[in-house]
Amino acid sequence: LLAENKAETVFFISLKNEIKKCSDFYCSVESHMSVRLVRLQVSLKYQSEPSNCCHGTNSSIKLMQSCVKLYKDVLLLEDFAMVNYLAVSKVLKKHDKISGYSTRGKFMENVMSKQPFSLCSNIHSLLKKIEDIFERAEKIEANKNKGNGNDQPTKGALVDSEMYNCIKAILDLKKQSKSL
């Protein structure tokens, strides 16, 4: 019945094309962020080697800044995924209300659940890896500053102290939840 209606067929073809654009964009950006993560990991490995411990006074701060920037970008990608998932759900809800069909549940289950941006599993993995790099870079910086009587990197040295505080709060909450 639904497949026989030309307007419905055109609607779902258009909807699938828009979903494909979202998926392609999401995959492209996610891939780019994975490359950025690898660069952070390489930088951290280089800084963790004892022979390179003093190669730059701001190197660990710069690494932490890069972590903050990437963390923000990953959160934006996660927002993109959620907004687009919800948008499709709302479009289908409105479609069903106007058309009288009941397509939303099946479409969300059969089409949307298979989209890379609907799961965000890689996003959560990226965030965790960035948090780990951030913590390790922070420890490297603290070790550099021990001789100065300062065991914390200066917040002013970071690009965005609000995001620094956010990452620190997330890491602190994770530590507290592990002890429960």
C-alpha positions, 0 to 999 in steps of 0.5 A: 500500500505504502509502496504504491503511493508515488508521493510516499516513495519520493518522500522516503527516497529523499529522506534516505538521501539526506540521511546518507549525506549526514552519514557521509559527513559524520564518517568523514569528520570522524575519520579526520578526528581519528587522524588527529587522535593518532597525532596526539598519541604520537606526540604523547609517546615522544614526550613520554620518552626520558630522552625527550623530557625537556625538549620544549618547555611548553610541549605538554601544555601544547599537547593539552591544548590540542586535547582540549580542541579535539575534545570540543570537536568530538563533542560537536560531532556527537551533538551533530549525530544526536540532532540529526537522529532526533530530526529524522525521528521528528520528521517521521512523527510529523509524516505519520501524523499527516499521512496516517501511516505508521512508519516511524518505528520501523524506519528508525529500527531498520534504517536509522539504527544502522547509520554510523551516527546513530550509535556514536560508539566511536565517539565515546572511544575517542573521548576516552582516549583524549581524556587519557592523553590529557591526563598523561600530558598533565602528569608530564607537565606536573613532573616538569613543574615539581622543581618549581614548587608547582605541580599543576599546569597553569590554567592560563596557559591553556587555550580554554580554561573553561574546557580545561575545567570541564575535562578535569571535572569529567576525569574527577567524576570518573575516578570517583565513580570507580571508587564506588 
